[in-house]
Amino acid sequence: MKTTFGVYLSLLSALVIAGCASSSKISKPLPEAKVYPSQSQQTASTAPVNEEPSLISIQSKYLIRDSTQVKVYLYVDAYRGKNAIASDDFAKTYNLNYVIYSDYGTRDRLGYGNVKLNESNVSKVGNKVVVSFDIKSPNKDYGVLLSEISQTGTLKKVLNDLTIRFKKQSTNELYGVYTAASTEPLQRHYINSNEPFAVKRITESTDQLHVFYYKHSFDAAGSPMNTAPKTVSKSLEVDSSFTINTNETLRFEKEGLYNIFSDTTQSEGMGLLVVNERYPKMTRPEALLGPLLYMSTNTEINEIKKAEDYKKALDKYWLNLMNGNAPLAQQSIRSFYGRVEEANQLFTTYKEGWKTDKGMIYIVLGPPDKVQRSKDREVWTYDQRGNAQNVNFTFNRRNNQFVDDHYELVRYAEYQPIWYPVVEAWRNGTIR
């Protein structure tokens, strides 16, 4: 028995140790706009040496300067060989063009242009290259900005689409969150506990903002097969409220959700999730249990919850699934929680990324083979999963008081023959 528990204790230790190292995921671009990195691809540290530049992914956001201009930010994962590309190298290697359309699926152009890349609009934040540029606001409420980054002298290019609400004046459209390490606003919705940051407008005006703090822990996504009507959630109680000033350095110590308003009469604020210092990695044994609900029975979850030692219980859970094969259990743990970390990076909104509908689908099924977007809808297509081909998952944008990119999955009972074989593959260690 002592030997067996020694094996149990070693499994999650590997995950905790691995969590201390950085990992940059390399993935192939999706055919449509945004790129979701693939767990199955190699990390930058183990990628074959190739000195050719490559664009891995682009994410984007915008801030409204005034009624005539919008500033756009592109957050680019770009590499030369196995190393993240330098900002000056990026500016020399790539070109940027854009077109503004009136909507998805139309050719009605509202504006277009090209952006000369140089040190004034290309910077580096961590491993990401950030490109910023101004566009003129058309006399429209809404538009779709299609940005194209192409490699000079080649046919290689990556596209990004960004929905812009030109006349919306909510906190999300006017203010950005800046950390001490960046002169550009964060693209993500979270910061780590005690991480210094500031809230700013492009105009650099000094404003007073209102903050409402919620200690509430939000529920994880429900099964994609659960078509029962959702129960109406009770209104959240505000745990505390206070005011802050723009441009001043702040630190939020308490983990939880902070909703920031420039005007308390507004219905939508700028949600900022404060998380532990290791996030988006998950290494605390008590936190590792949560995502397992997507591949576990209620009995298994309850047994772990009742255990005095979460770490031993989690190791036992994985070893039992893998029939005592410790190396296979370790590999499955790395694969599963690697997906969880990526979901946290990509999909965190007012709650952790792994808890969202997109995060759930991403963790279990991996990155989609194709993504199609419209104004308030996103469709993920998987060429083959489980016993089916060309499987579609539709996410509809829903109004949310904390963030403007909250999507909910359209659930169908017919997902069962797709979902359960993939879950079973996680449980027997055949997913890498």
N, C-alpha and C positions, 0 to 999 in steps of 0.2 A: 504493500500500500504506500509506503514512503516513497518508493521509486516512482510509482504512478503519479503521485502528487508532485514530485519533482518535475516530471514532464509537463504537467498542467501549468506549473508556475513559469515554465520557460516560454510558453507560447506567446502570451501577451507581452512578455518582457521584450520580445523582438519588435513588437509593434511600437512600444513606448520608446525604445532606443531609436528606431527608425524615424520616429516623429521629430527627433532633434535635428535631423538633416533636412536641407532644402531639396525639393524635387520639382523640376520643371517638366511638365508632360508635353511630349511631342505628339502631334496628331495630324492627320491629313485634313485639309480643308473640306468642309461640306460643300455640296454644289450650290447651296443657297446661303448667302450672306454670313451670319454669325457662324463661328466654328466652335463646336463643343469638343474638348480634348478627349482622346480615347485612352482608357486605362490599358488597353492591349498594346499600345505603342510603347516604344522605348523611351526612357528618360533621357534628358539631354546629356547626362553624364555617361551614358552607355551607348549613345547613338554612334553609328559608324562615322568616321571622320570624313567630312565632305565640306569643302570650303565654299561651296556655292551658297549664296544667300537664300533663305526660304522664309516665307510668311506662314505662321502657324495659325494665328487667329486674330480677329479684330472684334473688340467690343467698343461701345460708343455711348455718349450722352451729350446733352446740350444744356446751356444756360442762356436765358434771355437777357440781353444787354439793355435793350429798350424796345420801343415799338417798331424800330426800323432794322435792328440787327440781332442776330443770334450767334453765339459762339459754340462751335462744335468741337468735341474732343474725341479722338480715336485712340484707343489703347491697344497697341499692337504687340503681339508676341512674334518677334523676328529673330532669326538665328543666322549666323555664318558658321557653317560647320556645326560643332556642338556648343558653341558659345553664343550668348545673347549679343546681338549686333550693337555697336556703338551708335549713338544718335547722329554723329557727323557722317558715319559710314552709311547709315540709313538714308540720310538726306541726299547723298551722292548717288545712291543705288536705285531709288524709287521715285516715281511720279505720282501725283494725286490729282484726280479729276472728280467732279461731282455733278449730279443732276438732281433737281428737286421736281418731283412729280406730284400731281394733285392727289393721287391715291395709288394703292397697289393695283397692278393689272391695267393701268392706263398709260398712255404715252403723252398725256397732257403736261407739258413741261412748264413749271413755274419759274425756273431759273437754272443756270448752269455755270460752270467755271472750272478753272484749274488753279491749283495752289502751288506756288514755288516753295519747295522745302528748303529750309536753312535753319541756322541756329536760333533764329527768333521764334520759330513755331514748332521745332522738334526738340524734345527733351527726353530724359531718361528717368523713370521712376522704378527703382528696383531693377527687374529684368525686362520691364516693358518699355517700349518706345511710345511716347505720347505726342500725338500731332494735334495741334489746335489751329483753328481758322475761323474767320467770320463769314457769315453769309447774310445777304439782304433778305429781310422778311417780306414775302409777297403779301398782298392784301387778301389773305386767306386765313381761316381758323386753323387749318390742318394741312400737312403735307408730308411726303415721304422723301427723305434725303438718301440718295444712293451714291455712296462713295466708292471709288475704284482706285486701289493702290496697285500700280503695275511696275514691274522691274524694267529698267531702261535697257533697250536693245533686245528684249525678248517678248514673248507672248504671255508670259506668266503674270497673272493678276489675281487679286482677291477682292471681293465685294463685301460691302456692309450696308445694311438698310437701317434707317433710324426714323421712327415716327416723331414728328415735331408738331406740337400744338402752339402755333405762333402767338396766339392772343391769350393764352392761359397765363394767369398771373399768380399761381399758387407758389408756396414756399419751395417746392421741388424744382420749379422752373427758374426761380430767381437766385437761389442760394446754393452754394456748394460746400462740401466738407473738405478741408485741407489738413494734412498732417504736417508735422515739422520737417519730414523728409521729402515733401513734394511742393512744387509751386503750382501744380495743377490739381483740380478737384478729384476726389476719389470717385471711381466708377461704381464701387461696391456700396452696400447699405450698412456695413458694420465697421466698428473699430474695436480694438482690444481694450480691456479694462486698464485705466490709468495711462492710456496712450495720449500724448498731447495732440490737440487738434484745434482748429478754428473754423468758424462758419463765416463765409464771405460772399459778397456780391461782386460781380465783375466791375461794377462802378466804384468799388472800394468805399461805399458809403458806410457810415456807422449807424447801425440800427439796433433797436432793442427787440429781442425775440422771446417768445413765450415757450416754455418747455413743460411737457407733462410726462411724468415717469410712470411706467407700468412694470410691476414686478412679475406680472402674469407669465406663466409658461404655456405657450400655445400647443395645441394638439398636433400630432403628426398626421400625415395624409391617410385617408381611409382607403380601403381596398378599391382597385379600379373596377371591380365587379359589383360593388355595393351601389345599387341604383335607388335605394330607399331615400326619400326626401330628407335633406339635411335638417336637423333640428335647429331652430333659430337660437343662436348663441345669446346669452345674456350680455347686456352692455358692460364693458369693462369699467372697473372702478379705478380712478386715478389715485396712485399711492402718494404722489407728491407733485408739486408744481413750483416753478421758479422762473426767473428771467435771466437771460444772458445777453451779452453784447456781441455784435459781429466784430471780427478782426482781433478779438482777444484770445489768448491761449487758454484752453479749457482741458480739464481731465474729468472724465466720469468714472468713478470708482465702482459703483454698484452695477452688476450685470443686470440686463433687462432691456426693455424697449423705451426709448425716449422719442416723443413726437414733438417736433419743433414747428412753431407757427410764427409767421410774421404778422398775422392778423387773426385774433381768436374768433372772428366771425366766419372764418373759412372752415369748410368741412374737411379739407384734406391738408395734412401737414407733411413734414419731411421726417419719416421714420428712420431712426438710427439705432441699430441693435448693438448693444455693448456686450461683448463676449469675453471669455477667459483668454489669457495670454497665449494659449497654444492654438486657438481657432485660426484657420478652418480645420486644422488637424484635430482628431479626437483620440485622446490617449487615456483619459481618466476612466477607470473601470466602470464607475457608476454611469458615465455618459455613453460608454460603448454599448450598453444594453439597448438604448432607444432604437437605433436603426435595425436591430435584429427582428423587430416585429414584422418587417416585410418578408422574412423568410422563415418564420418560426410559428409554432402553435402557441395558443394561450397557455397551455400547461407548461411548456418549456420556459416561456417568459416568466410565469409565476414562480416556478422553481428557482430561477436565478434571483428573482426579487426577494425570495424568502431566505436566501443564503446569507450566512454571516460574513462571508468573504466573497465579494463580487468577482474578484480576479480568479479565484479558484473555480468558482461556478462557471464563469465564462470559458475558461480553459477546458473544463470538463464538457461543456456544451459542444465546443468545436471538435474535441477528440471523439466524443460519442458519434457525431455526424460522420466523421472520417474513419470510423471503425478502428480507432486507436492509432492511426497513421499520423504521427506527430509532424513529419515534414510536410505532408499534404495539408494538415490543419494550419500550419504556419503560413503556407503559401495562400490558402484560402482566406485567412485573416487579412493578409496584406492586400489581396485583390479586393476584398469586400470593403475594407476601410479606406483603401485608395479611392474607390468610387465615392464613398461618403465624403471624403475630403474634397474631391472635385465638385460634388453636388453643393457643398457649402460655399465653395469659391464662386460657382456659377449662378446659383439660384437663391441665395439668401435675400430675403425681403424684410418683412417685419418679424419673421421667424427664421430659424436656422434652415439652410438650404435643404438638408436631408428631410425636413418635415414637410416641404412643399410637394404639390402634386408632380411638378416637373422633376424634383429631386428624387421622389420615389421611383418614377419610371426610369430615370437615368441610372440609379443605383442597381436596379434589378436587371434591366435590359441593355444598359450601356448607352453610348451616344447614338442618336438616330442616324440613319443613312441619308436622310433628306429632311430639310425643314422648309415648310412653306408658310408664309405669313401674309396676313391681311391686316386691316386697321385694328381689329379687336380680336384676332384669332391667330393661333399658331398650330400647325399640324405637323406632327412628327411621323415619319414613315420609316419602318424597319423592313428591309428587303425580305428577311426571313427570321422568325423567332418562334421557338416552340415547334408546333406542328402547322404553322401558317406562313404564307408569303404575303408581302405587301400589306403589312399591318399598320394601321393608322391610329394615332392617338391625338385627339383634338383638345386644345386648351383654349378656353375663352377668357378674355380679359374681363375682370370684374372691378367695379368701383371699390376702393379701399381707402380708409381714412389715413393710412400710414404711408403707402407707396403707390406709385402709378403703374407698376408692372406686376400686379398680382393676377395670376392666371389660375383657373380651375379646370380640372380634367372633366371631360364628358364621359361618364361611366356607362359601361355596358356589361351585362351578364355574359355576353358572348366572348369576352376576353379570357374566360376560364381555360380553354384548351391552349391558349397562347401563354398565359401567365404561369400556370402550375408546372409545366415541364421545365421552364427556366428556373423557377424557384427550386425545383428538385435538383437541377444541375448545380445550383449553389450548395445544396445540402449534401451532395455526394462528391463535391470537389472537382467537377469537370469544367467549371468556369475558371479561367485564368485572368 
